[in-house]
């Protein structure tokens, strides 16, 4: 279990209906009605109900993109 990147805990995430990956939800609190969200991985824009939003970790694919982006920013 060495060399595993730490998981990035997010307040709210949702599972993209197109690519089935956990992506950040564009909310700071639990919404009372449906929301529109863009997937940063596949680019799909879809509606999500509050039942689709949960607390959890981002997809590994998205974590790799964020880590690569942070390295470029800090260089």
mmCIF file of the N, C-alpha and C atoms, coordinates in Angstrom:
data_MODEL
# 
_entry.id   MODEL 
# 
loop_
_atom_site.group_PDB 
_atom_site.id 
_atom_site.type_symbol 
_atom_site.label_atom_id 
_atom_site.label_alt_id 
_atom_site.label_comp_id 
_atom_site.label_asym_id 
_atom_site.label_entity_id 
_atom_site.label_seq_id 
_atom_site.pdbx_PDB_ins_code 
_atom_site.Cartn_x 
_atom_site.Cartn_y 
_atom_site.Cartn_z 
_atom_site.occupancy 
_atom_site.B_iso_or_equiv 
_atom_site.pdbx_formal_charge 
_atom_site.auth_seq_id 
_atom_site.auth_comp_id 
_atom_site.auth_asym_id 
_atom_site.auth_atom_id 
_atom_site.pdbx_PDB_model_num 
ATOM 1   N N  . UNK A 1 1  ? 0.818   -1.185 0.000   1.00 0.00 ? 1  UNK A N  1 
ATOM 2   C CA . UNK A 1 1  ? 0.000   0.000  0.000   1.00 0.00 ? 1  UNK A CA 1 
ATOM 3   C C  . UNK A 1 1  ? 0.871   1.261  0.000   1.00 0.00 ? 1  UNK A C  1 
ATOM 4   N N  . UNK A 1 2  ? 2.029   1.200  -0.579  1.00 0.00 ? 2  UNK A N  1 
ATOM 5   C CA . UNK A 1 2  ? 2.885   2.365  -0.658  1.00 0.00 ? 2  UNK A CA 1 
ATOM 6   C C  . UNK A 1 2  ? 2.637   3.112  -1.954  1.00 0.00 ? 2  UNK A C  1 
ATOM 7   N N  . UNK A 1 3  ? 3.011   4.395  -1.984  1.00 0.00 ? 3  UNK A N  1 
ATOM 8   C CA . UNK A 1 3  ? 2.907   5.247  -3.164  1.00 0.00 ? 3  UNK A CA 1 
ATOM 9   C C  . UNK A 1 3  ? 1.476   5.430  -3.646  1.00 0.00 ? 3  UNK A C  1 
ATOM 10  N N  . UNK A 1 4  ? 0.512   5.351  -2.757  1.00 0.00 ? 4  UNK A N  1 
ATOM 11  C CA . UNK A 1 4  ? -0.871  5.613  -3.120  1.00 0.00 ? 4  UNK A CA 1 
ATOM 12  C C  . UNK A 1 4  ? -1.168  7.067  -2.774  1.00 0.00 ? 4  UNK A C  1 
ATOM 13  N N  . UNK A 1 5  ? -1.664  7.850  -3.753  1.00 0.00 ? 5  UNK A N  1 
ATOM 14  C CA . UNK A 1 5  ? -1.937  9.255  -3.450  1.00 0.00 ? 5  UNK A CA 1 
ATOM 15  C C  . UNK A 1 5  ? -3.078  9.373  -2.438  1.00 0.00 ? 5  UNK A C  1 
ATOM 16  N N  . UNK A 1 6  ? -3.005  10.373 -1.584  1.00 0.00 ? 6  UNK A N  1 
ATOM 17  C CA . UNK A 1 6  ? -4.077  10.545 -0.597  1.00 0.00 ? 6  UNK A CA 1 
ATOM 18  C C  . UNK A 1 6  ? -5.388  10.887 -1.295  1.00 0.00 ? 6  UNK A C  1 
ATOM 19  N N  . UNK A 1 7  ? -6.496  10.376 -0.776  1.00 0.00 ? 7  UNK A N  1 
ATOM 20  C CA . UNK A 1 7  ? -7.788  10.695 -1.357  1.00 0.00 ? 7  UNK A CA 1 
ATOM 21  C C  . UNK A 1 7  ? -8.175  12.107 -0.982  1.00 0.00 ? 7  UNK A C  1 
ATOM 22  N N  . UNK A 1 8  ? -8.802  12.767 -1.864  1.00 0.00 ? 8  UNK A N  1 
ATOM 23  C CA . UNK A 1 8  ? -9.246  14.133 -1.618  1.00 0.00 ? 8  UNK A CA 1 
ATOM 24  C C  . UNK A 1 8  ? -10.708 14.077 -1.202  1.00 0.00 ? 8  UNK A C  1 
ATOM 25  N N  . UNK A 1 9  ? -10.954 14.357 0.048   1.00 0.00 ? 9  UNK A N  1 
ATOM 26  C CA . UNK A 1 9  ? -12.304 14.329 0.588   1.00 0.00 ? 9  UNK A CA 1 
ATOM 27  C C  . UNK A 1 9  ? -13.000 15.624 0.212   1.00 0.00 ? 9  UNK A C  1 
ATOM 28  N N  . UNK A 1 10 ? -14.144 15.513 -0.359  1.00 0.00 ? 10 UNK A N  1 
ATOM 29  C CA . UNK A 1 10 ? -14.949 16.668 -0.721  1.00 0.00 ? 10 UNK A CA 1 
ATOM 30  C C  . UNK A 1 10 ? -16.180 16.712 0.160   1.00 0.00 ? 10 UNK A C  1 
ATOM 31  N N  . UNK A 1 11 ? -16.728 17.891 0.327   1.00 0.00 ? 11 UNK A N  1 
ATOM 32  C CA . UNK A 1 11 ? -17.962 18.000 1.084   1.00 0.00 ? 11 UNK A CA 1 
ATOM 33  C C  . UNK A 1 11 ? -19.080 17.269 0.352   1.00 0.00 ? 11 UNK A C  1 
ATOM 34  N N  . UNK A 1 12 ? -19.317 17.621 -0.904  1.00 0.00 ? 12 UNK A N  1 
ATOM 35  C CA . UNK A 1 12 ? -20.393 16.997 -1.665  1.00 0.00 ? 12 UNK A CA 1 
ATOM 36  C C  . UNK A 1 12 ? -19.891 16.587 -3.039  1.00 0.00 ? 12 UNK A C  1 
ATOM 37  N N  . UNK A 1 13 ? -20.179 15.368 -3.416  1.00 0.00 ? 13 UNK A N  1 
ATOM 38  C CA . UNK A 1 13 ? -19.842 14.856 -4.743  1.00 0.00 ? 13 UNK A CA 1 
ATOM 39  C C  . UNK A 1 13 ? -21.091 14.221 -5.340  1.00 0.00 ? 13 UNK A C  1 
ATOM 40  N N  . UNK A 1 14 ? -21.033 13.966 -6.636  1.00 0.00 ? 14 UNK A N  1 
ATOM 41  C CA . UNK A 1 14 ? -22.103 13.245 -7.304  1.00 0.00 ? 14 UNK A CA 1 
ATOM 42  C C  . UNK A 1 14 ? -21.489 12.307 -8.326  1.00 0.00 ? 14 UNK A C  1 
ATOM 43  N N  . UNK A 1 15 ? -22.232 11.273 -8.692  1.00 0.00 ? 15 UNK A N  1 
ATOM 44  C CA . UNK A 1 15 ? -21.755 10.319 -9.687  1.00 0.00 ? 15 UNK A CA 1 
ATOM 45  C C  . UNK A 1 15 ? -22.306 10.754 -11.034 1.00 0.00 ? 15 UNK A C  1 
ATOM 46  N N  . UNK A 1 16 ? -21.396 11.066 -11.966 1.00 0.00 ? 16 UNK A N  1 
ATOM 47  C CA . UNK A 1 16 ? -21.788 11.498 -13.302 1.00 0.00 ? 16 UNK A CA 1 
ATOM 48  C C  . UNK A 1 16 ? -22.617 10.394 -13.965 1.00 0.00 ? 16 UNK A C  1 
ATOM 49  N N  . UNK A 1 17 ? -23.729 10.785 -14.561 1.00 0.00 ? 17 UNK A N  1 
ATOM 50  C CA . UNK A 1 17 ? -24.605 9.812  -15.211 1.00 0.00 ? 17 UNK A CA 1 
ATOM 51  C C  . UNK A 1 17 ? -24.010 9.287  -16.515 1.00 0.00 ? 17 UNK A C  1 
ATOM 52  N N  . UNK A 1 18 ? -23.103 10.031 -17.131 1.00 0.00 ? 18 UNK A N  1 
ATOM 53  C CA . UNK A 1 18 ? -22.510 9.609  -18.401 1.00 0.00 ? 18 UNK A CA 1 
ATOM 54  C C  . UNK A 1 18 ? -21.284 8.720  -18.193 1.00 0.00 ? 18 UNK A C  1 
ATOM 55  N N  . UNK A 1 19 ? -20.286 9.202  -17.431 1.00 0.00 ? 19 UNK A N  1 
ATOM 56  C CA . UNK A 1 19 ? -19.034 8.445  -17.293 1.00 0.00 ? 19 UNK A CA 1 
ATOM 57  C C  . UNK A 1 19 ? -18.959 7.636  -16.003 1.00 0.00 ? 19 UNK A C  1 
ATOM 58  N N  . UNK A 1 20 ? -19.961 7.780  -15.111 1.00 0.00 ? 20 UNK A N  1 
ATOM 59  C CA . UNK A 1 20 ? -20.060 6.992  -13.875 1.00 0.00 ? 20 UNK A CA 1 
ATOM 60  C C  . UNK A 1 20 ? -18.901 7.232  -12.904 1.00 0.00 ? 20 UNK A C  1 
ATOM 61  N N  . UNK A 1 21 ? -18.326 8.425  -12.904 1.00 0.00 ? 21 UNK A N  1 
ATOM 62  C CA . UNK A 1 21 ? -17.232 8.775  -12.003 1.00 0.00 ? 21 UNK A CA 1 
ATOM 63  C C  . UNK A 1 21 ? -17.722 9.787  -10.971 1.00 0.00 ? 21 UNK A C  1 
ATOM 64  N N  . UNK A 1 22 ? -17.119 9.779  -9.780  1.00 0.00 ? 22 UNK A N  1 
ATOM 65  C CA . UNK A 1 22 ? -17.460 10.743 -8.737  1.00 0.00 ? 22 UNK A CA 1 
ATOM 66  C C  . UNK A 1 22 ? -16.770 12.068 -9.030  1.00 0.00 ? 22 UNK A C  1 
ATOM 67  N N  . UNK A 1 23 ? -17.564 13.119 -9.171  1.00 0.00 ? 23 UNK A N  1 
ATOM 68  C CA . UNK A 1 23 ? -17.053 14.458 -9.481  1.00 0.00 ? 23 UNK A CA 1 
ATOM 69  C C  . UNK A 1 23 ? -17.602 15.427 -8.440  1.00 0.00 ? 23 UNK A C  1 
ATOM 70  N N  . UNK A 1 24 ? -16.968 16.599 -8.265  1.00 0.00 ? 24 UNK A N  1 
ATOM 71  C CA . UNK A 1 24 ? -17.451 17.550 -7.260  1.00 0.00 ? 24 UNK A CA 1 
ATOM 72  C C  . UNK A 1 24 ? -18.819 18.106 -7.630  1.00 0.00 ? 24 UNK A C  1 
ATOM 73  N N  . UNK A 1 25 ? -19.689 18.202 -6.659  1.00 0.00 ? 25 UNK A N  1 
ATOM 74  C CA . UNK A 1 25 ? -20.999 18.819 -6.862  1.00 0.00 ? 25 UNK A CA 1 
ATOM 75  C C  . UNK A 1 25 ? -20.844 20.327 -6.702  1.00 0.00 ? 25 UNK A C  1 
ATOM 76  N N  . UNK A 1 26 ? -21.499 21.108 -7.541  1.00 0.00 ? 26 UNK A N  1 
ATOM 77  C CA . UNK A 1 26 ? -21.345 22.572 -7.467  1.00 0.00 ? 26 UNK A CA 1 
ATOM 78  C C  . UNK A 1 26 ? -22.221 23.201 -6.386  1.00 0.00 ? 26 UNK A C  1 
ATOM 79  N N  . UNK A 1 27 ? -22.182 22.658 -5.190  1.00 0.00 ? 27 UNK A N  1 
ATOM 80  C CA . UNK A 1 27 ? -22.981 23.171 -4.079  1.00 0.00 ? 27 UNK A CA 1 
ATOM 81  C C  . UNK A 1 27 ? -22.122 23.231 -2.821  1.00 0.00 ? 27 UNK A C  1 
ATOM 82  N N  . UNK A 1 28 ? -22.497 24.101 -1.899  1.00 0.00 ? 28 UNK A N  1 
ATOM 83  C CA . UNK A 1 28 ? -21.814 24.178 -0.610  1.00 0.00 ? 28 UNK A CA 1 
ATOM 84  C C  . UNK A 1 28 ? -22.640 23.556 0.498   1.00 0.00 ? 28 UNK A C  1 
ATOM 85  N N  . UNK A 1 29 ? -23.961 23.490 0.308   1.00 0.00 ? 29 UNK A N  1 
ATOM 86  C CA . UNK A 1 29 ? -24.872 22.839 1.243   1.00 0.00 ? 29 UNK A CA 1 
ATOM 87  C C  . UNK A 1 29 ? -25.784 21.919 0.446   1.00 0.00 ? 29 UNK A C  1 
ATOM 88  N N  . UNK A 1 30 ? -26.484 21.047 1.125   1.00 0.00 ? 30 UNK A N  1 
ATOM 89  C CA . UNK A 1 30 ? -27.380 20.128 0.431   1.00 0.00 ? 30 UNK A CA 1 
ATOM 90  C C  . UNK A 1 30 ? -28.545 20.915 -0.174  1.00 0.00 ? 30 UNK A C  1 
ATOM 91  N N  . UNK A 1 31 ? -28.731 20.814 -1.493  1.00 0.00 ? 31 UNK A N  1 
ATOM 92  C CA . UNK A 1 31 ? -29.798 21.588 -2.138  1.00 0.00 ? 31 UNK A CA 1 
ATOM 93  C C  . UNK A 1 31 ? -31.177 21.012 -1.838  1.00 0.00 ? 31 UNK A C  1 
ATOM 94  N N  . UNK A 1 32 ? -32.200 21.842 -1.977  1.00 0.00 ? 32 UNK A N  1 
ATOM 95  C CA . UNK A 1 32 ? -33.564 21.414 -1.747  1.00 0.00 ? 32 UNK A CA 1 
ATOM 96  C C  . UNK A 1 32 ? -34.262 20.980 -3.020  1.00 0.00 ? 32 UNK A C  1 
ATOM 97  N N  . UNK A 1 33 ? -33.665 21.254 -4.164  1.00 0.00 ? 33 UNK A N  1 
ATOM 98  C CA . UNK A 1 33 ? -34.246 20.918 -5.457  1.00 0.00 ? 33 UNK A CA 1 
ATOM 99  C C  . UNK A 1 33 ? -33.131 20.438 -6.387  1.00 0.00 ? 33 UNK A C  1 
ATOM 100 N N  . UNK A 1 34 ? -33.464 20.086 -7.619  1.00 0.00 ? 34 UNK A N  1 
ATOM 101 C CA . UNK A 1 34 ? -32.465 19.573 -8.546  1.00 0.00 ? 34 UNK A CA 1 
ATOM 102 C C  . UNK A 1 34 ? -31.466 20.663 -8.925  1.00 0.00 ? 34 UNK A C  1 
ATOM 103 N N  . UNK A 1 35 ? -30.284 20.227 -9.367  1.00 0.00 ? 35 UNK A N  1 
ATOM 104 C CA . UNK A 1 35 ? -29.227 21.154 -9.785  1.00 0.00 ? 35 UNK A CA 1 
ATOM 105 C C  . UNK A 1 35 ? -28.721 20.746 -11.158 1.00 0.00 ? 35 UNK A C  1 
ATOM 106 N N  . UNK A 1 36 ? -28.070 21.662 -11.838 1.00 0.00 ? 36 UNK A N  1 
ATOM 107 C CA . UNK A 1 36 ? -27.366 21.369 -13.092 1.00 0.00 ? 36 UNK A CA 1 
ATOM 108 C C  . UNK A 1 36 ? -25.881 21.289 -12.781 1.00 0.00 ? 36 UNK A C  1 
ATOM 109 N N  . UNK A 1 37 ? -25.215 20.276 -13.322 1.00 0.00 ? 37 UNK A N  1 
ATOM 110 C CA . UNK A 1 37 ? -23.777 20.117 -13.071 1.00 0.00 ? 37 UNK A CA 1 
ATOM 111 C C  . UNK A 1 37 ? -23.068 19.687 -14.343 1.00 0.00 ? 37 UNK A C  1 
ATOM 112 N N  . UNK A 1 38 ? -21.891 20.266 -14.569 1.00 0.00 ? 38 UNK A N  1 
ATOM 113 C CA . UNK A 1 38 ? -21.019 19.875 -15.676 1.00 0.00 ? 38 UNK A CA 1 
ATOM 114 C C  . UNK A 1 38 ? -19.997 18.888 -15.151 1.00 0.00 ? 38 UNK A C  1 
ATOM 115 N N  . UNK A 1 39 ? -19.766 17.813 -15.879 1.00 0.00 ? 39 UNK A N  1 
ATOM 116 C CA . UNK A 1 39 ? -18.734 16.854 -15.505 1.00 0.00 ? 39 UNK A CA 1 
ATOM 117 C C  . UNK A 1 39 ? -17.399 17.341 -16.046 1.00 0.00 ? 39 UNK A C  1 
ATOM 118 N N  . UNK A 1 40 ? -16.389 17.508 -15.185 1.00 0.00 ? 40 UNK A N  1 
ATOM 119 C CA . UNK A 1 40 ? -15.079 17.949 -15.676 1.00 0.00 ? 40 UNK A CA 1 
ATOM 120 C C  . UNK A 1 40 ? -14.343 16.871 -16.472 1.00 0.00 ? 40 UNK A C  1 
ATOM 121 N N  . UNK A 1 41 ? -14.775 15.623 -16.395 1.00 0.00 ? 41 UNK A N  1 
ATOM 122 C CA . UNK A 1 41 ? -14.108 14.544 -17.116 1.00 0.00 ? 41 UNK A CA 1 
ATOM 123 C C  . UNK A 1 41 ? -14.677 14.337 -18.516 1.00 0.00 ? 41 UNK A C  1 
ATOM 124 N N  . UNK A 1 42 ? -16.010 14.249 -18.641 1.00 0.00 ? 42 UNK A N  1 
ATOM 125 C CA . UNK A 1 42 ? -16.600 13.959 -19.955 1.00 0.00 ? 42 UNK A CA 1 
ATOM 126 C C  . UNK A 1 42 ? -17.285 15.172 -20.573 1.00 0.00 ? 42 UNK A C  1 
ATOM 127 N N  . UNK A 1 43 ? -17.513 16.239 -19.798 1.00 0.00 ? 43 UNK A N  1 
ATOM 128 C CA . UNK A 1 43 ? -18.105 17.453 -20.336 1.00 0.00 ? 43 UNK A CA 1 
ATOM 129 C C  . UNK A 1 43 ? -19.621 17.457 -20.422 1.00 0.00 ? 43 UNK A C  1 
ATOM 130 N N  . UNK A 1 44 ? -20.290 16.410 -19.972 1.00 0.00 ? 44 UNK A N  1 
ATOM 131 C CA . UNK A 1 44 ? -21.746 16.340 -20.020 1.00 0.00 ? 44 UNK A CA 1 
ATOM 132 C C  . UNK A 1 44 ? -22.370 17.268 -18.982 1.00 0.00 ? 44 UNK A C  1 
ATOM 133 N N  . UNK A 1 45 ? -23.438 17.963 -19.375 1.00 0.00 ? 45 UNK A N  1 
ATOM 134 C CA . UNK A 1 45 ? -24.190 18.809 -18.457 1.00 0.00 ? 45 UNK A CA 1 
ATOM 135 C C  . UNK A 1 45 ? -25.531 18.133 -18.233 1.00 0.00 ? 45 UNK A C  1 
ATOM 136 N N  . UNK A 1 46 ? -25.826 17.788 -16.969 1.00 0.00 ? 46 UNK A N  1 
ATOM 137 C CA . UNK A 1 46 ? -27.054 17.054 -16.656 1.00 0.00 ? 46 UNK A CA 1 
ATOM 138 C C  . UNK A 1 46 ? -27.684 17.563 -15.370 1.00 0.00 ? 46 UNK A C  1 
ATOM 139 N N  . UNK A 1 47 ? -28.938 17.159 -15.165 1.00 0.00 ? 47 UNK A N  1 
ATOM 140 C CA . UNK A 1 47 ? -29.661 17.487 -13.936 1.00 0.00 ? 47 UNK A CA 1 
ATOM 141 C C  . UNK A 1 47 ? -29.464 16.376 -12.910 1.00 0.00 ? 47 UNK A C  1 
ATOM 142 N N  . UNK A 1 48 ? -29.350 16.778 -11.648 1.00 0.00 ? 48 UNK A N  1 
ATOM 143 C CA . UNK A 1 48 ? -29.197 15.820 -10.558 1.00 0.00 ? 48 UNK A CA 1 
ATOM 144 C C  . UNK A 1 48 ? -30.141 16.197 -9.425  1.00 0.00 ? 48 UNK A C  1 
ATOM 145 N N  . UNK A 1 49 ? -30.775 15.190 -8.858  1.00 0.00 ? 49 UNK A N  1 
ATOM 146 C CA . UNK A 1 49 ? -31.652 15.382 -7.708  1.00 0.00 ? 49 UNK A CA 1 
ATOM 147 C C  . UNK A 1 49 ? -30.820 15.400 -6.432  1.00 0.00 ? 49 UNK A C  1 
ATOM 148 N N  . UNK A 1 50 ? -31.365 15.947 -5.331  1.00 0.00 ? 50 UNK A N  1 
ATOM 149 C CA . UNK A 1 50 ? -30.618 15.922 -4.063  1.00 0.00 ? 50 UNK A CA 1 
ATOM 150 C C  . UNK A 1 50 ? -30.237 14.506 -3.636  1.00 0.00 ? 50 UNK A C  1 
ATOM 151 N N  . UNK A 1 51 ? -31.017 13.507 -4.011  1.00 0.00 ? 51 UNK A N  1 
ATOM 152 C CA . UNK A 1 51 ? -30.688 12.121 -3.656  1.00 0.00 ? 51 UNK A CA 1 
ATOM 153 C C  . UNK A 1 51 ? -29.424 11.630 -4.371  1.00 0.00 ? 51 UNK A C  1 
ATOM 154 N N  . UNK A 1 52 ? -29.031 12.286 -5.467  1.00 0.00 ? 52 UNK A N  1 
ATOM 155 C CA . UNK A 1 52 ? -27.828 11.904 -6.217  1.00 0.00 ? 52 UNK A CA 1 
ATOM 156 C C  . UNK A 1 52 ? -26.562 12.493 -5.616  1.00 0.00 ? 52 UNK A C  1 
ATOM 157 N N  . UNK A 1 53 ? -26.691 13.429 -4.690  1.00 0.00 ? 53 UNK A N  1 
ATOM 158 C CA . UNK A 1 53 ? -25.544 14.128 -4.100  1.00 0.00 ? 53 UNK A CA 1 
ATOM 159 C C  . UNK A 1 53 ? -25.223 13.504 -2.750  1.00 0.00 ? 53 UNK A C  1 
ATOM 160 N N  . UNK A 1 54 ? -23.929 13.272 -2.502  1.00 0.00 ? 54 UNK A N  1 
ATOM 161 C CA . UNK A 1 54 ? -23.513 12.641 -1.248  1.00 0.00 ? 54 UNK A CA 1 
ATOM 162 C C  . UNK A 1 54 ? -22.129 13.138 -0.861  1.00 0.00 ? 54 UNK A C  1 
ATOM 163 N N  . UNK A 1 55 ? -21.726 12.846 0.363   1.00 0.00 ? 55 UNK A N  1 
ATOM 164 C CA . UNK A 1 55 ? -20.372 13.172 0.825   1.00 0.00 ? 55 UNK A CA 1 
ATOM 165 C C  . UNK A 1 55 ? -19.459 12.010 0.462   1.00 0.00 ? 55 UNK A C  1 
ATOM 166 N N  . UNK A 1 56 ? -18.322 12.310 -0.126  1.00 0.00 ? 56 UNK A N  1 
ATOM 167 C CA . UNK A 1 56 ? -17.440 11.231 -0.513  1.00 0.00 ? 56 UNK A CA 1 
ATOM 168 C C  . UNK A 1 56 ? -16.153 11.712 -1.139  1.00 0.00 ? 56 UNK A C  1 
ATOM 169 N N  . UNK A 1 57 ? -15.463 10.793 -1.781  1.00 0.00 ? 57 UNK A N  1 
ATOM 170 C CA . UNK A 1 57 ? -14.176 11.063 -2.420  1.00 0.00 ? 57 UNK A CA 1 
ATOM 171 C C  . UNK A 1 57 ? -14.344 11.212 -3.914  1.00 0.00 ? 57 UNK A C  1 
ATOM 172 N N  . UNK A 1 58 ? -13.448 11.998 -4.497  1.00 0.00 ? 58 UNK A N  1 
ATOM 173 C CA . UNK A 1 58 ? -13.458 12.162 -5.941  1.00 0.00 ? 58 UNK A CA 1 
ATOM 174 C C  . UNK A 1 58 ? -12.942 10.911 -6.638  1.00 0.00 ? 58 UNK A C  1 
ATOM 175 N N  . UNK A 1 59 ? -13.275 10.780 -7.887  1.00 0.00 ? 59 UNK A N  1 
ATOM 176 C CA . UNK A 1 59 ? -12.792 9.692  -8.708  1.00 0.00 ? 59 UNK A CA 1 
ATOM 177 C C  . UNK A 1 59 ? -11.269 9.741  -8.815  1.00 0.00 ? 59 UNK A C  1 
ATOM 178 N N  . UNK A 1 60 ? -10.665 8.585  -8.949  1.00 0.00 ? 60 UNK A N  1 
ATOM 179 C CA . UNK A 1 60 ? -9.209  8.521  -9.117  1.00 0.00 ? 60 UNK A CA 1 
ATOM 180 C C  . UNK A 1 60 ? -8.776  9.261  -10.374 1.00 0.00 ? 60 UNK A C  1 
ATOM 181 N N  . UNK A 1 61 ? -9.581  9.169  -11.439 1.00 0.00 ? 61 UNK A N  1 
ATOM 182 C CA . UNK A 1 61 ? -9.247  9.863  -12.689 1.00 0.00 ? 61 UNK A CA 1 
ATOM 183 C C  . UNK A 1 61 ? -9.200  11.371 -12.481 1.00 0.00 ? 61 UNK A C  1 
ATOM 184 N N  . UNK A 1 62 ? -10.114 11.893 -11.692 1.00 0.00 ? 62 UNK A N  1 
ATOM 185 C CA . UNK A 1 62 ? -10.138 13.327 -11.429 1.00 0.00 ? 62 UNK A CA 1 
ATOM 186 C C  . UNK A 1 62 ? -9.004  13.711 -10.489 1.00 0.00 ? 62 UNK A C  1 
ATOM 187 N N  . UNK A 1 63 ? -8.677  12.881 -9.519  1.00 0.00 ? 63 UNK A N  1 
ATOM 188 C CA . UNK A 1 63 ? -7.556  13.142 -8.617  1.00 0.00 ? 63 UNK A CA 1 
ATOM 189 C C  . UNK A 1 63 ? -6.258  13.281 -9.392  1.00 0.00 ? 63 UNK A C  1 
ATOM 190 N N  . UNK A 1 64 ? -6.034  12.416 -10.384 1.00 0.00 ? 64 UNK A N  1 
ATOM 191 C CA . UNK A 1 64 ? -4.811  12.496 -11.180 1.00 0.00 ? 64 UNK A CA 1 
ATOM 192 C C  . UNK A 1 64 ? -4.743  13.815 -11.927 1.00 0.00 ? 64 UNK A C  1 
ATOM 193 N N  . UNK A 1 65 ? -5.864  14.284 -12.468 1.00 0.00 ? 65 UNK A N  1 
ATOM 194 C CA . UNK A 1 65 ? -5.876  15.568 -13.177 1.00 0.00 ? 65 UNK A CA 1 
ATOM 195 C C  . UNK A 1 65 ? -5.590  16.719 -12.226 1.00 0.00 ? 65 UNK A C  1 
ATOM 196 N N  . UNK A 1 66 ? -6.181  16.692 -11.017 1.00 0.00 ? 66 UNK A N  1 
ATOM 197 C CA . UNK A 1 66 ? -5.949  17.759 -10.053 1.00 0.00 ? 66 UNK A CA 1 
ATOM 198 C C  . UNK A 1 66 ? -4.500  17.791 -9.592  1.00 0.00 ? 66 UNK A C  1 
ATOM 199 N N  . UNK A 1 67 ? -3.906  16.631 -9.349  1.00 0.00 ? 67 UNK A N  1 
ATOM 200 C CA . UNK A 1 67 ? -2.513  16.571 -8.913  1.00 0.00 ? 67 UNK A CA 1 
ATOM 201 C C  . UNK A 1 67 ? -1.597  17.104 -10.018 1.00 0.00 ? 67 UNK A C  1 
ATOM 202 N N  . UNK A 1 68 ? -1.849  16.725 -11.266 1.00 0.00 ? 68 UNK A N  1 
ATOM 203 C CA . UNK A 1 68 ? -1.047  17.226 -12.380 1.00 0.00 ? 68 UNK A CA 1 
ATOM 204 C C  . UNK A 1 68 ? -1.198  18.723 -12.518 1.00 0.00 ? 68 UNK A C  1 
ATOM 205 N N  . UNK A 1 69 ? -2.416  19.244 -12.368 1.00 0.00 ? 69 UNK A N  1 
ATOM 206 C CA . UNK A 1 69 ? -2.657  20.662 -12.470 1.00 0.00 ? 69 UNK A CA 1 
ATOM 207 C C  . UNK A 1 69 ? -1.948  21.406 -11.349 1.00 0.00 ? 69 UNK A C  1 
ATOM 208 N N  . UNK A 1 70 ? -1.998  20.898 -10.114 1.00 0.00 ? 70 UNK A N  1 
ATOM 209 C CA . UNK A 1 70 ? -1.341  21.554 -8.985  1.00 0.00 ? 70 UNK A CA 1 
ATOM 210 C C  . UNK A 1 70 ? 0.180   21.584 -9.174  1.00 0.00 ? 70 UNK A C  1 
ATOM 211 N N  . UNK A 1 71 ? 0.732   20.539 -9.747  1.00 0.00 ? 71 UNK A N  1 
ATOM 212 C CA . UNK A 1 71 ? 2.186   20.534 -9.998  1.00 0.00 ? 71 UNK A CA 1 
ATOM 213 C C  . UNK A 1 71 ? 2.574   21.605 -10.992 1.00 0.00 ? 71 UNK A C  1 
ATOM 214 N N  . UNK A 1 72 ? 1.765   21.781 -12.051 1.00 0.00 ? 72 UNK A N  1 
ATOM 215 C CA . UNK A 1 72 ? 2.059   22.818 -13.046 1.00 0.00 ? 72 UNK A CA 1 
ATOM 216 C C  . UNK A 1 72 ? 1.942   24.205 -12.447 1.00 0.00 ? 72 UNK A C  1 
ATOM 217 N N  . UNK A 1 73 ? 0.978   24.415 -11.565 1.00 0.00 ? 73 UNK A N  1 
ATOM 218 C CA . UNK A 1 73 ? 0.756   25.724 -10.962 1.00 0.00 ? 73 UNK A CA 1 
ATOM 219 C C  . UNK A 1 73 ? 1.911   26.083 -10.045 1.00 0.00 ? 73 UNK A C  1 
ATOM 220 N N  . UNK A 1 74 ? 2.448   25.129 -9.300  1.00 0.00 ? 74 UNK A N  1 
ATOM 221 C CA . UNK A 1 74 ? 3.498   25.405 -8.313  1.00 0.00 ? 74 UNK A CA 1 
ATOM 222 C C  . UNK A 1 74 ? 4.903   25.376 -8.889  1.00 0.00 ? 74 UNK A C  1 
ATOM 223 N N  . UNK A 1 75 ? 5.044   25.077 -10.160 1.00 0.00 ? 75 UNK A N  1 
ATOM 224 C CA . UNK A 1 75 ? 6.402   25.066 -10.762 1.00 0.00 ? 75 UNK A CA 1 
ATOM 225 C C  . UNK A 1 75 ? 6.855   26.432 -11.158 1.00 0.00 ? 75 UNK A C  1 
# 
